[in-house]
């Protein structure tokens, strides 16, 4: 997307010289330079405020909130500013920005670096919330998010960075608000989010050996939420289980 659109740039803590806490921005500084791959001070409020302002001027920032847990430092800039621009300006202009952030436990990173607080984001009018469960979806959803004209919270589970999947070289988009039916089933519908998709599929395989047929649905995004796909499956199975790492 940075090659295709000069308005796209990346900013955040350690995204340039260090190439990201988990090396997600590896190689970007060498290719695009310090004007489009910007190391910021450790001040999340400034990062999100600058991204929101840049989006208003017509740029398409990708701002990294290193850990989603840090949202408390900068949330006013996101939910009272960026998320509200389209409403404040009568639909004339939104904030085409993406906030990439890490969520989830499993690495012993401590309580302030391990939470899954995306339900808070989904509660905010004007924010879109993406939760990919694998590399293929992450690429297609991120491209769609960058091209979207509203702010998107793009939540990456840190335990999935090491997982591998076949991903096409060419560009492709996955629409926001379109769930994926991971596997069909007739006895129970499991709706799983993020990393839990992998655990749900594993459990479904074990249950199949016991004669229980499990459908697994990955919503991919929780705002917008593809309710229709979930209800279609539940109408068939009559039972639904939600598997989520976040607080109920």
N, C-alpha and C positions, 0 to 999 in steps of 0.2 A: 504494500500500500504506500510506503514511503517513496518507492521508485515511481509509482504511478501518479502520485499526487503530492506536489511540493508543499501543500498546506499541512500535511501530516508531520508532526514532530513528537519526540518523546522527551519527557522530563520526569525527574524524581531523584530520590536518594540513591547514589551509587549505580545509576543506570548506564553511565558513560564509561569512565576509566575502569571501574571494577566490573562492568558488564552485567550488572544485576546480581542480587543476592544469591539467586540460583542460576545465574548465567543465561537468563532468558533474553537479554538484550545483547548477547554476544555478537561482536562484529559490526554493530550498528554505528558506533563512533568512527571506526576506520572508514566506513563507506560514506557516511553522511556528514561527518564533522560536528564540531561542538555547538554550532548554531541550531542544529536539528536534533541533537542528542545531548541533553542538558543535565549536568549534575547540579542538583539544587542543595541549598543548606538543609539541615535537619529541622524543617519547619513545615509540617503538613498543611497548616492553614495557608501559608504562602504558596505552596505547590498547587493546591486546589483553587485558591483565589486567582492565581495567575492563569491557570488552565481555563477557568470559567470566563475570564476577561478575554483571553486569546480566542476562545470559541465565539464570543460575541463579535469579534472583529473579522470573522470569516475563516480563521484557521481551524485545524482539526487536531487538537492536542490529545496525546495519550499520556495521562499522568499516572505515575505509579504510586500507590499507597502501599508501601512495602508489606505491611501486615494489616489485614482488615481491622484488627484490634485497635489500631491507632486512629480509627475514624472519629473518636471522641474529640480529637484535637482540631479537626478540620470540617466537622459535619455541617456547620452553618453555611460554609461556602458551597457545599454540595446541595443540601436539601432546602435551604432558604433562598439560595441564589441560582445556581445552575439549573436545578430542577424546576424552578419557577419562572424562568425567563419567558418561555412560550406563553404562559398564562399572563404574565405582566405586560407583555407587548402585543396582546391581542392576536396571538398566533403568527405574527410576522417573523419571529426569530426565536429559535431554540438555542441550546448549547451543544453543538456537535462535538462532544468530548467523551473519551473513554477513560475510566478509572480502572486500571489493572491492579488487582490486589490478591493477596494470598489468604486462604482460609484453611481451617481444619487442624485436627490433632494427629498424633501418631509418631512424631519425631522427637519427643521429649524437649520441645522448645519452650516449655513453661506456660503458665496460665495466661500471660499477656501476649502470647504469640501463637495461640492454638485454638482460638474460638471460631465458631461458624456462625457469624452474626448477620448473614445475608437476609434473614427474615425482616430485620430492621430496615434494610434498604428497600425491600419489596413493599413495605408499608407506606413509602413516601410517594405522593402523587408527583408525576413528572420524571421519575427515575425508572429506567429499565434495568433488569437484573439478570445476568447470564451466569450459568453454572455448568461448564462443560465437564464431561466425564471421561474424555479421552482426547488424543491428539487430533484425530480427524475432525471431530466436532469443534475443538478449540480453534483450529485454523479457520473453518468456515464461519463460525460464530464471531470470531474476532474481526474478520474482514467485514462482515455485515455490520458489526458494532461501530467500526471506524467510519463506515459510510452512512450510518444513521444520523439523523439530524437532531437527536436528543441525547442527553447524558446517559451513559450506560455504565453500570457497575459490573465489571468483568471479574468474576471470582474464580481463582485457580486454586485447586487443592494441592498443597505442597507435597502430599504423598503420591501424587500422580505424575510429577515431573519425570520420574524414572521409568514410567510405563512406555512401551513402544507400540505403535500402530502404523499401518500403511497409510500414508498421506500423499495425495497427488502433488506433483510439483506445480501444476497450474493453479490459477486463482479460482476459487469457488466460494459461494455464499450459502449459508444456512439461515433461513428466515427466523427472526425472533418470534417466539410464541408458537413454535411448531414442535411438539413432542416427538420422541422416537420410540417406537415399539421395539424394544430390544429382543424380546422373545414372546411368542404367543402362548397362551395357556387357557384352560377352561375351568379350573377350580378356584383360583384366587388371583387377584391383581395386586402386584407389588409396585408401588410408586416409589422410586429411589432417586436420590439426589447426589450428584457429584461422585465422590469416591464410593459411596454406598451402592452405586449401580453395579460395580464389580463384585462386591460382597453379596448382593442380591442374586446376581447371575450364578455365583458359586453355590449359594444355598438352594436356588431353584434346581440346579443339576442334581444335588443330593436328594431333594424331595422327589424328583422325577423317578429315582430308583425305588422310592416307596409308593409309587403310583399316584403321586399328587402333581397335577399339571399347573404350573405357575407362569402367569404372564408377568413380564417386567416392563415397566414404562419409565423412560427417562425424560422428564419434562424439558430438560436443557435450559429453559429460562423459567423463572418463577414470576417475573413481571415483564411482559405479559405471560399469563399461564394458559396453556392449552387444556382447558377443562374438558372440551368435547372428546378428545382422544382418551382421556382417563375415564370419563363416564361411559363411553362406548364399550370399553373393556369391562368395567364393573357391571354393566347391564348383562354381559355374557357370563361373568363368573359369580356375581352376587356377593363377592367379598373383596374387601380392599385392605391392604396393609401399607402404611407409609413408613419408609425407612429413611431417616434423616439424622445427620449428626448434630444438627442445631437443637437448641433448647426448645421443648414443645411450646 
